[in-house]
Amino acid sequence: MSLRTFPRTSPRTGLTLVALTLGLLVAASAAPSPIFPVYEELWGAGPAAVTVVFAVYAAVLLVALLTVGSLSDHLGRRPVVLSALVGVVASMLLFSQAHDVTTLVVGRALQGFSTGTAIGALGAWLLDLAGPARAPLAQLLNGAVPPAGLMAGGLGAGVLVQFGPAPTELTYLVLAGLLLVAAVLVLLTPDVADRVPGAARSLKPVVRLPAASRRAFTTYLPGFLGSWGLGGLCMGLGPSVVAGVLGLTNHVVGGLVVASVAGVGALTGLLTRRLAPARVMALGMAGLVVGPLVLTVGLALGSVAGFFAGALLSGVGFGAGFQGALRGVLATAPAHERAGVLSAVYVVSYLAFGLPAVVAGSLAPHLGLVHVVDGYTGLVVLAGLAGLLLVTRERRATAPVPAQARRTPCPETEAQQA
């Protein structure tokens, strides 16, 4: 049986399968975070080495987004996603056999390129399968599934590391098996997108943003920067902060840092699905102002409850900020350029995700984790304030004019009044 004759599911079932695959892909990206403290214990790798591993993933993922991020618009969703899943499985197997930082770097590079190849294609596939009638559902899934995947990956890995055997192997082997199942699900899913020519030209490193989406992209940009910058803080430094500053060495707690932000983020996205994107974005930006401030105060006081309260509030900012921004931009994206638009979204998101975390990790040995987190959260708060300003201005500009203001005065009435 060839791939062309492989039996397919209905688009409705395919929508579920693609959403599960997207969530699993993102979960695999979060899984190493609770394991980083184990590597520090086994190999003596400090925060700087951990940050290098984290940075390589983000950097290579960006390269993939800039080059092959829109390739599925030209070759089809299924072949691009299948090849990427093979790469992620290979990276999981590399991680499971890692005995030094170099192997982790190679594995993270492979994982980053594979994830960057697939993430835009999967998001566009959701929109394809949903069709115009269910486009809001696809936009919701694009915004809610990645945070849910981060939560599942971070918390699941923390539980396996704490209670399972082979803490540096089991998580990756489980994920490799699940990713192979996902590859079969992809084979079952119909690829309904129209392919456009220009695959070779699409490999030129450039962010492809259609004119119809540029104004919305600028307005919602702080939502991507602030929410994913916060995600980088939690995944890159969160487990090290709770272990090194708060003294909580249980690996489940390290996973809870990621899960609390991402889980509340996913729930917030679901609860705000009926609100207009600009209103959701405003809620998210408020969360990105209040949450990090509470988190910083809790950390300064050495309060576990205060720290996690800030993390939960930050989760509202993460979920609503990303969901509102993504829905606002996707509503303007032409059907044949969806993968390119999503790649542009993830380029800026992963820049915010990776770059501050790299700088923070390199400064931590010199300034201390507390001061680094203070500076990091300050940047997130600034993004939240900028987002509030931009989205408020946009809402005022697009608000309907009241009927009384639209009414044209009658000349005879004006003459009588005069």
Buried (B, 14 or more C-beta within 10 A) or exposed (E): EEEEEEEBBEBEBBBBBBBBBBBBBBBBBBBBBBBBBBBBEEBEBEBBBBBBBBBBBBBBBBBBBBBBBBBBBBBBBBBBBBBBBBBBBBBBBBBBEBEEBEBBBBBBBBBBBBBBBBBBBBBBBBBBBBBEEBBBBBBBBBBBBBBBBBBBBBBBBBBBBBEEEEBBBBBBBBBBEBBEEBBEBBBBBBBBBEBEEEBEEBBEEEBBBBEEBEEBBEBBBBBBBBBBBBBBBBBBBBBBBBBBBBEBBBBBBBBBBBBBBBBBBBBBBEBBBEBBBBBBBBBBBBBBBBBBBBBBBBBBEEBBEBBBBBBBBBBBBBBBBBBBBBBBBBBBBEBBBBBBBBBBBBBBBBBBBBBBBBBBBBBBEEBEBBEBBBBBBEBBBBBBBBBBEBBBEBBEEEEEEEEEEEEEEEEEEEEEEE
